[in-house]
Amino acid sequence: MRSIVPSREQKVVSWLLWPGLFVACTLLFLSDDIDLRPSHAVLAYLLIVVGASASGSHLLGGSLVLATYAAFHLGIMPTYMEQRYFGDSGWIVLVAFGMVAFAINELVRRWRSEALRAMQRADEVERLAAEREKLLLDAQHTEALREADRLKGALLASISHDLRTPLTSIRALASRPGGPTAHDAAIIQSEAERLTTLVEAVLDWSRVQGGALPIHREFNTADDLLDAARRAAGSALAAHRLRVSLPEQGVLAGTFDLVLSVRIVANLLENAAKYTPAGTLIELVADRQGPHMSVSVLDHGAGVSPEELPIIFEPFVRGARTAPETEGLGLGLAIAREFARAQGGDLIAENAEGGGARFTLNLPLARVSGDMNRISGSNPRVTSEYPVVVPS
């Protein structure tokens, strides 16, 4: 809009330039040394009027139209033009010139006015669009704050509920007359470990949400990952059979954080043991899936309901098959998926065809040379089974 409206300096230049050109042309036309035709004078004056009007001044253009008429009738034309060129119909040229000059001046004025209104409408549209975007951002920010407040409330509610039970048990056993027995000490230790697990889950979730999760991606093999995860989940698997399967040919390796990946797989093994009857088989399988090294935990329990599958990785979500007395904040799977994605992988949940749930951790496959990682689906597998150990 500012480019269409002439500035004060531009107006001053216009009022000096175009009248100056008009005076110069008029003096030239009055000279006896020039052979001037009416069309030459008309076109010259017409260009001056157009230039004055287009430069930004409707008043200047109109004034020059009147000045050119005065020059035609009072100065340069009567004797010279009427004798040689105008004749009896010369007035037609002057009338046509006047009409064209005034029309051009008016059209330029209207064009400028319409352009100004168009620019104003465009500015208004941009302003409204900016306000709408700001309102959307404010709404999104408000919704994000509400979601954060909801998650904070859910976290506090879960913590208060899950911390109260072990703290009550520890307090009661520690204050027993005569001091705690050896059995009481074992319970206190178990409850303390439970508290530690809960606190670690809360700290992990806060690191994930704050973007402060340290990642150490290195070359690691599937053998090391599965063996370390099996050992980490050992106590939870005491009453189950575990079958571990690895490809026989080549070395299946990936680029990932071993500590975080062990925690993911161990969490999946513990969940499989938690939600399946004692003595049932749990399978831990490593394989290559395209550009990923996949580690699957398959149980043979009831599986996950179709309603829960889309939200199973949401924080504080506990499935319908979870018993009320089951420990946990509902953060395990949410944290596990964030751990996987932080390493460039992902965690997927699905129901197996033969029954049960399958959780698959996909990690970036390492690029190695030679026969390493040369694995196909038809290759035989190395399978190890760990029998059920029922605590006495």
C-alpha positions in Angstrom: 0.0 0.0 0.0 2.8 2.4 0.8 4.3 1.9 -2.7 1.1 3.1 -4.3 0.8 6.3 -2.2 3.5 8.8 -3.3 5.7 10.2 -0.6 6.0 13.9 0.0 9.3 14.0 -1.8 7.8 12.2 -4.8 5.0 14.8 -5.0 7.4 17.7 -4.9 9.4 16.1 -7.8 6.2 15.5 -9.8 5.1 19.1 -9.4 8.4 20.3 -10.6 9.0 17.8 -13.4 5.8 17.6 -15.3 4.9 21.4 -15.3 8.6 22.0 -16.4 8.2 19.6 -19.3 4.9 21.3 -20.2 6.6 24.7 -20.3 9.5 23.4 -22.3 7.3 21.8 -24.9 5.1 24.9 -25.2 8.2 27.1 -25.8 9.4 24.6 -28.4 6.1 24.6 -30.2 6.1 28.5 -30.3 9.5 28.4 -32.1 9.3 29.2 -35.8 12.2 26.8 -36.5 10.1 23.7 -35.9 7.6 22.2 -38.4 4.9 21.1 -36.0 1.8 19.1 -36.8 -1.3 19.1 -34.6 -0.9 15.4 -33.8 2.7 16.0 -32.5 1.5 18.6 -30.1 -1.5 16.6 -29.0 0.6 13.4 -28.4 3.3 15.4 -26.5 0.8 17.1 -24.2 -1.1 13.8 -23.8 2.1 12.0 -22.6 2.8 14.8 -20.1 -0.8 14.5 -18.7 -0.5 10.7 -18.4 2.9 11.0 -16.7 1.6 13.6 -14.2 -1.5 11.6 -13.4 0.5 8.3 -13.0 3.1 9.9 -10.8 0.5 10.2 -8.1 -1.3 13.4 -8.3 -4.9 13.7 -9.7 -4.8 17.4 -9.2 -1.6 17.8 -11.1 -2.9 15.8 -14.0 -6.2 17.8 -14.2 -4.3 21.1 -13.9 -2.1 20.2 -16.9 -5.1 19.2 -19.0 -6.5 22.7 -18.5 -3.1 24.2 -19.2 -2.7 22.4 -22.5 -6.1 23.6 -23.5 -5.1 27.2 -22.7 -1.9 26.7 -24.7 -3.8 25.4 -27.7 -6.3 28.3 -27.7 -4.4 31.2 -26.3 -0.8 30.6 -27.2 0.8 28.3 -29.7 -1.9 27.4 -32.1 -4.3 30.1 -33.4 -2.4 31.6 -36.3 0.2 28.9 -37.0 -2.0 25.8 -36.7 -5.2 27.1 -38.1 -3.6 28.3 -41.3 -1.6 25.2 -42.1 -3.2 22.1 -40.5 -6.4 22.6 -38.6 -8.8 24.1 -41.1 -12.5 24.0 -40.3 -12.4 20.7 -38.4 -9.4 21.4 -36.2 -11.7 21.7 -33.2 -12.4 17.9 -33.4 -8.7 17.2 -32.6 -8.8 19.5 -29.6 -12.1 18.1 -28.3 -10.8 14.5 -28.7 -7.6 15.5 -26.9 -9.5 17.0 -24.0 -11.7 14.0 -23.6 -8.9 11.5 -23.7 -6.7 13.5 -21.3 -9.5 13.9 -18.8 -10.5 10.2 -19.2 -6.9 9.1 -18.6 -6.6 11.3 -15.6 -9.8 9.9 -14.1 -8.9 6.3 -14.9 -5.6 6.7 -13.2 -7.3 8.2 -10.2 -9.8 5.3 -10.0 -7.1 2.7 -10.5 -5.1 4.2 -7.7 -8.1 4.3 -5.5 -9.0 0.6 -6.2 -5.4 -0.4 -5.7 -5.4 1.3 -2.3 -8.6 -0.5 -1.3 -7.2 -3.8 -2.6 -4.1 -3.3 -0.5 -6.1 -2.4 2.5 -8.2 -5.5 2.1 -5.1 -7.6 1.7 -3.6 -6.1 4.9 -6.8 -6.8 6.7 -6.8 -10.4 5.5 -3.2 -10.8 6.6 -4.1 -9.3 10.0 -7.1 -11.6 10.4 -5.0 -14.6 9.4 -2.3 -13.6 11.9 -4.9 -13.2 14.6 -6.4 -16.6 13.7 -3.0 -18.3 13.8 -2.3 -16.7 17.1 -5.6 -17.9 18.4 -4.9 -21.4 17.2 -1.4 -21.4 18.8 -3.0 -20.1 22.0 -5.6 -22.9 21.8 -2.9 -25.5 21.2 -0.8 -24.1 24.0 -3.8 -24.1 26.3 -4.6 -27.7 25.3 -1.0 -28.7 25.9 -1.1 -27.1 29.3 -4.3 -29.0 30.1 -2.8 -32.3 28.9 0.3 -31.6 31.0 -1.9 -30.8 34.0 -3.9 -34.0 33.4 -0.7 -36.1 33.2 0.7 -34.4 36.2 -2.5 -35.2 38.1 -2.5 -38.8 36.9 1.2 -39.1 37.9 0.6 -37.7 41.4 -2.5 -39.9 41.9 -0.6 -43.0 40.8 2.4 -42.2 42.9 0.4 -41.5 46.0 -1.5 -44.8 45.5 1.5 -46.9 44.7 3.8 -45.4 47.3 1.3 -45.6 50.1 1.2 -49.4 50.3 5.0 -50.2 50.6 5.5 -47.3 52.9 2.7 -48.5 55.2 4.2 -52.0 55.2 7.7 -50.8 56.0 6.5 -48.5 58.7 4.4 -51.3 60.3 7.2 -53.9 60.2 9.9 -51.5 61.4 7.8 -50.4 64.4 6.9 -53.9 65.5 7.6 -54.5 69.2 10.9 -56.3 69.7 12.1 -55.2 66.3 11.6 -56.8 62.8 12.3 -60.5 62.4 14.4 -61.9 59.5 11.1 -62.5 57.6 10.1 -58.9 58.2 13.5 -57.7 57.0 13.0 -59.6 53.8 9.6 -58.0 53.3 11.1 -54.6 54.0 13.8 -55.1 51.5 11.2 -56.2 48.9 9.1 -53.2 49.5 12.1 -50.9 49.4 13.0 -52.4 46.0 9.5 -51.8 44.9 9.8 -48.1 45.9 13.0 -47.9 44.1 11.4 -49.2 40.9 8.6 -46.7 41.2 10.9 -43.8 41.7 13.1 -44.9 38.8 10.0 -45.0 36.6 9.1 -41.5 37.6 12.6 -40.2 37.0 12.8 -41.9 33.6 9.5 -40.4 32.5 10.7 -36.9 33.6 13.9 -37.3 31.6 12.0 -38.4 28.6 9.6 -35.5 28.8 12.4 -33.0 29.5 14.5 -34.3 26.6 17.4 -35.1 29.0 17.7 -38.8 28.3 21.3 -39.7 27.6 21.8 -41.9 24.6 24.9 -43.9 23.8 24.5 -45.7 20.5 27.2 -48.3 19.8 27.7 -51.5 17.9 26.1 -54.3 19.9 25.0 -57.9 19.0 21.6 -59.4 19.5 23.2 -62.2 21.6 24.4 -59.8 24.2 21.1 -58.0 24.3 19.0 -61.1 24.7 21.3 -62.6 27.3 21.4 -59.4 29.4 17.6 -58.9 29.2 17.0 -62.5 30.2 19.2 -62.1 33.3 17.7 -58.7 34.2 14.2 -60.2 34.2 15.3 -63.5 35.8 13.2 -63.3 39.0 10.0 -62.3 37.1 10.5 -65.4 34.8 11.0 -67.9 37.6 7.6 -69.6 37.1 7.7 -69.6 33.3 9.4 -71.4 30.5 11.5 -69.1 28.3 12.6 -69.9 24.7 15.3 -67.7 23.2 15.8 -67.9 19.5 18.6 -66.4 17.4 19.6 -66.8 13.7 22.3 -69.4 13.3 24.2 -68.0 10.3 26.1 -64.7 10.6 26.1 -62.3 13.5 22.9 -60.2 14.1 24.1 -56.8 15.3 22.7 -53.3 15.6 23.6 -49.8 16.5 21.8 -49.0 19.8 22.2 -48.1 23.5 22.7 -51.5 25.1 21.6 -50.4 28.6 18.3 -48.8 27.4 17.6 -51.7 25.1 18.1 -54.2 27.9 15.6 -52.3 30.0 13.1 -52.3 27.2 13.3 -56.1 26.6 13.4 -56.9 30.3 10.3 -54.8 30.8 8.5 -56.7 28.0 9.6 -60.1 29.5 8.3 -59.0 33.0 5.0 -57.9 31.5 4.7 -61.2 29.6 5.3 -63.1 32.9 2.9 -60.8 34.8 -0.1 -61.3 32.4 0.3 -65.1 31.7 -0.3 -68.1 34.0 2.6 -69.8 35.7 4.2 -72.5 33.5 3.3 -71.0 30.2 5.8 -70.4 27.5 7.3 -67.0 26.7 9.3 -66.6 23.5 12.2 -64.2 23.0 13.1 -64.0 19.3 15.7 -61.9 17.5 15.7 -61.5 13.7 16.4 -59.2 10.9 13.5 -57.2 9.4 14.6 -55.0 6.5 16.8 -52.2 7.9 16.0 -53.2 11.5 17.1 -55.7 14.0 13.9 -56.9 15.6 13.5 -58.4 19.1 10.1 -59.9 19.8 8.6 -61.0 23.1 5.7 -63.4 22.5 3.5 -64.7 25.3 0.7 -67.2 25.1 -1.8 -65.5 27.3 -5.1 -63.8 26.6 -3.5 -61.1 24.4 -4.5 -57.4 24.3 -8.1 -56.4 23.6 -8.6 -54.5 20.3 -9.8 -51.5 22.2 -6.6 -51.3 24.2 -4.1 -51.8 21.3 -4.3 -48.1 20.1 -3.6 -46.7 23.5 -1.4 -49.3 25.1 1.7 -47.1 24.9 -0.1 -44.1 26.4 1.2 -43.1 29.9 -0.8 -44.2 32.9 -2.8 -46.6 30.8 -3.4 -50.0 32.5 -5.2 -52.7 30.6 -8.4 -54.2 31.7 -6.7 -57.5 32.4 -4.5 -55.8 35.0 -5.5 -56.9 38.5 -6.1 -54.1 41.0 -3.3 -55.4 43.2 -0.8 -55.4 40.3 2.1 -53.1 41.0 3.1 -50.3 38.6 2.2 -46.8 37.5 1.3 -47.6 33.9 4.4 -46.0 32.7 6.5 -49.1 31.7 5.4 -49.4 28.1 5.3 -45.6 27.5 8.9 -45.3 28.8 9.9 -48.4 26.8 8.6 -46.9 23.5 10.3 -43.5 24.2 13.5 -45.4 24.9 13.2 -47.2 21.5 12.4 -44.0 19.6 15.3 -42.1 21.2 17.6 -44.7 19.6 16.1 -44.4 16.1 13.9 -47.4 16.6 10.3 -48.2 17.7 8.2 -50.5 19.8 5.1 -52.2 18.3 2.3 -54.2 19.9 0.1 -56.7 18.2 -1.8 -59.9 18.9 -0.3 -63.1 17.7 -2.2 -65.3 15.3 -2.1 -68.3 17.6 -3.1 -66.3 20.7 -1.2 -64.1 23.1 0.5 -60.7 22.7 3.6 -59.9 20.7 5.7 -56.9 21.4 8.5 -56.1 18.9 11.4 -53.8 19.5 12.9 -52.5 16.2 16.5 -51.2 16.4 18.8 -49.8 13.6 20.7 -52.6 12.0 24.4 -52.3 12.0 26.2 -52.1 8.7 29.0 -54.7 8.7 31.0 -56.5 6.1 31.7 -60.1 5.3 29.2 -62.8 6.4 27.9 -60.8 9.4 24.2 -59.9 9.3 23.7 -62.1 6.3 20.5 -63.6 7.5 17.3 -64.7 5.7 14.0 -66.0 6.9 14.8 -69.5 5.8 17.9 -69.9 7.8 17.8 -72.3 10.8 17.7 -70.8 14.3 19.6 -71.5 17.5 17.0 -72.0 20.2 17.6 -72.3 23.9 15.0 -73.2 26.4 15.0 -72.4 30.1 12.7 -74.6 32.2 10.2 -73.6 34.8 11.5 -73.0 38.3 8.7 -72.9 40.8 9.7 -71.2 44.0 9.2 -73.4 47.1 
